Amino acid sequence: MTVQDIRSFNRFYTNVIGALDYGRHLYAPYTLTESRVLYELAHSPRTDAVDLRTELSLDSGYLSRILNKFEQDGLVERAPSEKDPRRRRITLTARGRDAADLLDERARETVGSLLASVTPADRERLAEAMRTVRTILGDGRVPRPEDVVLREPGPGDLGWIVQRNAALYGAEYGWNTDYEGLVARIVADFAEDHDPHLERVWIAELDGRAVGCVMCVRDDAPGTARLRLLLVEPDARGLGIGDRLVEAVVDFARGVGYRDLVLWTNDVLSAARRIYQRHGFVLVSEKPHRSFGADLVGQDWRLDLHGTHE
């Protein structure tokens, strides 16, 4: 491979991305860079101005002008950082989150249109080629917490939730297909009938692949939401993904007006229980049972969303 080969590929790929971004006015009324800033604000756990500048490799003056424009348009709010008062923390307003969601939706539609022109057999080849480029040129970089993105599920993600739950719990705890059946029913109920204003699914994505998930659904008790199917892939653990997923559910449930958030788990899932405890869940009851081919102790946990508001 020569330098010219890489430069030639770069021109080709830039043209492809350029067609996606501007050919259909994907980011109007925002430039590509402005859209990248909005996306980062919507998905990154760290949103100090310094972190944004570093993550996006932007000139400080250029970023400041973008943020000034966003503030004037009512998209962001700026305040001193809780960790370092010398820094400025940037947060999206409700209007800013709506704008970021719209851009994300348009991006998904446009990339989906591009993939529609690729045959199913070639899609796997394309995905593998992209992973190869990232692996080789990534120079063995260790994943960082800020590399993880929480997003809404796309086509195939709900099926992934069922498959990975069954596979992981089978491998790690020896659970049988009864558990897969339970997860399949939970996911099918959500897919067939859910209120998007009160129920939601999050997918944690790292380097273009799903590595975690969680659901928030309505419970039978009035004013109560239920957290379900928290999962983090083994090779992605240690990046705080479980905490971020639970935090997303708590913030969402509190924001839409639920009074309580409940969940059911089993005593063998010690790592998950520690996450729930960190977020203020309290053990309400527990009962031995035999399910999924194993003797377990089921536990009900509850979080008072009003009592834990900070």
Wavefront OBJ file of the C-alpha trace (Angstrom):
o trace
v 0.000 0.000 0.000
v 1.227 3.506 -0.856
v 0.412 6.960 0.439
v -1.447 7.568 -2.799
v -3.679 4.538 -2.119
v -4.760 5.991 1.209
v -5.286 9.465 -0.233
v -7.358 8.000 -3.052
v -9.528 6.060 -0.616
v -9.887 9.166 1.557
v -11.191 11.191 -1.411
v -13.643 8.418 -2.294
v -14.939 8.065 1.262
v -15.166 11.829 1.739
v -17.317 12.033 -1.379
v -19.612 9.313 -0.041
v -20.000 11.053 3.322
v -20.394 14.415 1.628
v -23.249 13.062 -0.470
v -24.952 11.763 2.660
v -24.523 14.972 4.609
v -25.271 17.614 2.028
v -26.777 15.947 -1.050
v -30.083 15.681 0.765
v -29.533 18.687 3.065
v -29.308 16.286 5.973
v -28.012 18.791 8.481
v -29.785 21.951 7.367
v -29.881 24.455 8.951
v -26.662 23.265 10.617
v -23.244 22.650 9.142
v -21.624 19.243 9.460
v -19.394 20.469 12.302
v -22.342 22.039 14.144
v -24.202 18.736 13.804
v -21.215 16.854 15.227
v -21.267 19.155 18.273
v -25.004 18.585 18.762
v -24.522 14.829 18.474
v -21.693 14.857 21.016
v -23.755 16.904 23.458
v -26.636 14.451 23.125
v -24.574 11.292 23.574
v -21.368 11.976 25.481
v -21.218 11.622 29.275
v -18.702 14.505 29.385
v -19.853 17.823 27.979
v -17.418 20.396 29.329
v -16.287 22.789 26.610
v -12.704 21.541 26.991
v -13.825 17.935 26.503
v -15.842 18.856 23.423
v -12.888 20.653 21.895
v -10.603 17.692 22.527
v -13.051 15.022 21.391
v -13.910 16.799 18.135
v -10.435 18.302 17.506
v -11.868 21.790 17.145
v -10.226 25.176 17.494
v -11.369 26.819 20.739
v -12.498 29.986 18.960
v -14.465 28.010 16.362
v -16.185 25.929 19.046
v -16.991 29.051 21.047
v -18.718 30.610 18.021
v -20.774 27.453 17.506
v -21.822 27.372 21.153
v -22.698 31.093 21.070
v -24.964 30.404 18.084
v -26.563 27.438 19.848
v -27.145 29.506 22.971
v -28.766 32.303 20.971
v -31.013 29.727 19.280
v -32.027 28.286 22.645
v -30.363 24.910 22.022
v -27.855 24.883 24.904
v -27.252 26.264 28.368
v -23.816 26.985 29.848
v -22.872 26.881 33.525
v -19.749 26.290 35.640
v -18.691 22.648 35.753
v -19.569 20.812 38.968
v -16.130 19.167 38.996
v -14.062 22.217 38.074
v -15.596 25.736 38.343
v -12.955 27.000 35.903
v -14.580 24.931 33.183
v -17.909 25.503 31.447
v -20.414 22.669 31.327
v -22.641 22.619 28.231
v -26.086 20.990 28.369
v -28.816 20.688 25.769
v -32.150 22.334 26.410
v -35.385 20.543 25.496
v -35.279 22.376 22.172
v -31.670 21.354 21.647
v -32.443 17.693 22.355
v -35.307 17.823 19.864
v -32.917 19.225 17.251
v -30.336 16.525 17.982
v -33.007 13.803 17.793
v -34.197 15.132 14.431
v -30.683 15.117 13.002
v -30.107 11.597 14.313
v -33.357 10.423 12.725
v -32.419 11.982 9.373
v -28.953 10.438 9.540
v -30.409 6.990 10.186
v -32.821 7.341 7.270
v -30.087 8.477 4.922
v -27.580 5.807 5.908
v -30.395 3.277 5.704
v -31.021 4.356 2.127
v -27.338 3.874 1.354
v -27.335 0.379 2.861
v -30.478 -0.518 0.916
v -28.356 -0.420 -2.228
v -25.958 -3.023 -0.777
v -26.859 -6.701 -1.098
v -27.247 -8.687 2.157
v -24.149 -10.755 1.325
v -22.053 -7.639 0.748
v -23.237 -5.953 3.945
v -21.315 -8.407 6.113
v -18.225 -7.948 3.938
v -18.597 -4.185 4.279
v -19.020 -4.385 8.065
v -15.963 -6.621 8.393
v -13.895 -4.297 6.203
v -14.875 -1.322 8.354
v -13.971 -3.204 11.545
v -10.620 -4.115 10.009
v -9.814 -0.483 9.182
v -10.764 0.647 12.697
v -8.717 -2.116 14.321
v -5.564 -1.571 12.276
v -5.556 2.215 12.287
v -6.821 2.416 15.860
v -3.344 1.306 16.988
v -4.759 -0.947 19.697
v -6.477 1.946 21.460
v -8.283 0.838 24.609
v -12.001 1.773 24.572
v -12.914 4.697 26.803
v -16.226 5.368 28.582
v -16.799 8.382 26.344
v -16.614 6.139 23.269
v -19.894 4.508 24.305
v -23.081 5.976 22.830
v -26.596 5.383 24.161
v -29.152 5.359 21.376
v -32.641 4.192 20.503
v -32.996 0.742 18.935
v -32.801 0.345 15.172
v -33.906 -2.527 12.928
v -32.660 -5.826 14.368
v -31.773 -4.435 17.802
v -34.809 -5.901 19.575
v -33.911 -9.315 18.189
v -30.349 -8.743 19.381
v -31.654 -8.138 22.915
v -33.365 -11.528 22.927
v -30.411 -13.367 21.419
v -27.739 -11.846 23.660
v -29.767 -12.254 26.855
v -30.302 -15.929 26.083
v -26.686 -16.531 25.090
v -25.045 -14.640 27.960
v -27.229 -15.937 30.767
v -26.906 -19.445 29.360
v -23.107 -19.171 29.274
v -22.633 -17.369 32.595
v -25.360 -18.933 34.759
v -26.495 -22.038 32.901
v -30.060 -20.774 32.400
v -32.133 -22.742 29.907
v -34.427 -21.664 27.074
v -37.218 -20.758 29.517
v -35.347 -17.503 30.067
v -35.088 -16.876 26.325
v -38.851 -17.362 26.101
v -39.420 -14.814 28.879
v -37.174 -12.234 27.215
v -38.816 -12.847 23.844
v -42.272 -12.187 25.339
v -41.087 -8.990 27.042
v -39.524 -7.679 23.844
v -42.494 -8.738 21.690
v -44.948 -6.961 24.007
v -42.886 -3.786 23.735
v -42.560 -4.034 19.948
v -46.269 -4.622 19.403
v -47.713 -2.093 21.828
v -45.852 0.600 23.733
v -46.322 4.280 24.464
v -43.177 6.092 23.206
v -43.840 8.923 25.639
v -43.815 6.610 28.656
v -41.751 3.605 27.570
v -38.347 3.350 25.973
v -35.414 1.099 25.072
v -31.748 2.105 25.090
v -28.939 0.401 23.186
v -25.336 1.024 24.266
v -23.075 1.128 21.215
v -19.278 0.934 21.133
v -17.277 1.167 17.917
v -20.362 0.550 15.815
v -21.666 -2.531 17.644
v -24.273 -3.027 20.343
v -22.726 -3.855 23.735
v -25.586 -3.261 26.155
v -29.282 -2.584 26.593
v -32.053 -1.747 29.052
v -35.800 -1.130 28.911
v -38.230 1.145 30.763
v -41.874 0.026 30.573
v -45.101 0.776 32.396
v -45.867 -1.368 35.407
v -49.336 -2.550 36.404
v -49.281 -0.268 39.451
v -50.381 3.323 38.642
v -47.550 5.844 38.444
v -44.921 3.101 38.402
v -42.335 2.226 35.754
v -40.373 -1.016 35.529
v -36.708 -1.387 34.565
v -36.113 -4.557 32.528
v -33.426 -6.516 30.701
v -30.282 -4.657 31.773
v -27.346 -6.266 29.969
v -23.714 -5.391 29.234
v -21.479 -7.522 27.025
v -18.549 -9.089 28.947
v -15.867 -7.427 26.801
v -17.430 -4.007 27.373
v -17.683 -4.203 31.153
v -15.652 -1.809 33.257
v -16.611 1.231 31.158
v -19.549 2.284 33.352
v -22.109 1.209 30.749
v -24.424 -0.432 33.279
v -24.477 2.723 35.402
v -25.209 4.896 32.372
v -28.051 2.637 31.243
v -29.666 2.622 34.677
v -29.164 6.377 34.977
v -30.884 6.842 31.603
v -33.899 4.881 32.829
v -34.055 6.802 36.126
v -33.816 10.198 34.408
v -36.405 9.223 31.797
v -38.865 7.804 34.331
v -38.548 10.834 36.570
v -38.796 13.220 33.606
v -42.074 11.791 32.301
v -43.694 11.848 35.722
v -43.477 8.353 37.194
v -43.487 8.248 40.994
v -41.718 4.913 41.429
v -39.314 2.737 39.475
v -39.265 -0.985 40.239
v -37.375 -4.023 39.007
v -37.146 -7.767 39.559
v -33.815 -9.542 39.576
v -32.109 -12.562 41.118
v -29.537 -12.750 43.884
v -26.888 -14.332 41.642
v -26.704 -11.158 39.536
v -24.430 -9.420 42.043
v -22.872 -6.885 39.655
v -26.296 -5.647 38.536
v -27.514 -5.425 42.139
v -24.554 -3.211 43.044
v -25.487 -0.872 40.204
v -29.079 -0.666 41.421
v -27.913 0.095 44.943
v -25.634 2.880 43.724
v -28.628 4.534 42.102
v -30.748 4.401 45.240
v -32.851 1.279 44.705
v -33.977 -0.418 47.912
v -34.625 -4.149 48.320
v -38.329 -4.622 49.055
v -38.721 -8.403 49.153
v -37.106 -11.649 48.090
v -38.379 -15.189 47.545
v -36.754 -18.489 46.554
v -37.967 -19.980 43.276
v -36.921 -22.437 40.613
v -36.842 -20.910 37.148
v -34.780 -21.176 33.979
v -33.496 -24.572 35.133
v -31.879 -23.199 38.299
v -32.650 -22.640 41.989
v -32.705 -18.877 42.489
v -33.742 -16.174 44.929
v -35.878 -13.556 43.213
v -35.681 -9.986 44.473
v -37.964 -6.989 44.088
v -36.264 -3.577 44.208
v -37.863 -0.126 44.298
v -36.708 3.460 43.782
v -38.765 6.433 45.010
v -38.226 8.894 42.159
v -39.378 11.907 44.145
v -37.469 11.025 47.292
v -34.170 10.648 45.352
v -34.418 13.787 43.248
v -31.347 15.987 43.632
l 1 2 3 4 5 6 7 8 9 10 11 12 13 14 15 16 17 18 19 20 21 22 23 24 25 26 27 28 29 30 31 32 33 34 35 36 37 38 39 40 41 42 43 44 45 46 47 48 49 50 51 52 53 54 55 56 57 58 59 60 61 62 63 64 65 66 67 68 69 70 71 72 73 74 75 76 77 78 79 80 81 82 83 84 85 86 87 88 89 90 91 92 93 94 95 96 97 98 99 100 101 102 103 104 105 106 107 108 109 110 111 112 113 114 115 116 117 118 119 120 121 122 123 124 125 126 127 128 129 130 131 132 133 134 135 136 137 138 139 140 141 142 143 144 145 146 147 148 149 150 151 152 153 154 155 156 157 158 159 160 161 162 163 164 165 166 167 168 169 170 171 172 173 174 175 176 177 178 179 180 181 182 183 184 185 186 187 188 189 190 191 192 193 194 195 196 197 198 199 200 201 202 203 204 205 206 207 208 209 210 211 212 213 214 215 216 217 218 219 220 221 222 223 224 225 226 227 228 229 230 231 232 233 234 235 236 237 238 239 240 241 242 243 244 245 246 247 248 249 250 251 252 253 254 255 256 257 258 259 260 261 262 263 264 265 266 267 268 269 270 271 272 273 274 275 276 277 278 279 280 281 282 283 284 285 286 287 288 289 290 291 292 293 294 295 296 297 298 299 300 301 302 303 304 305 306 307 308 309 310
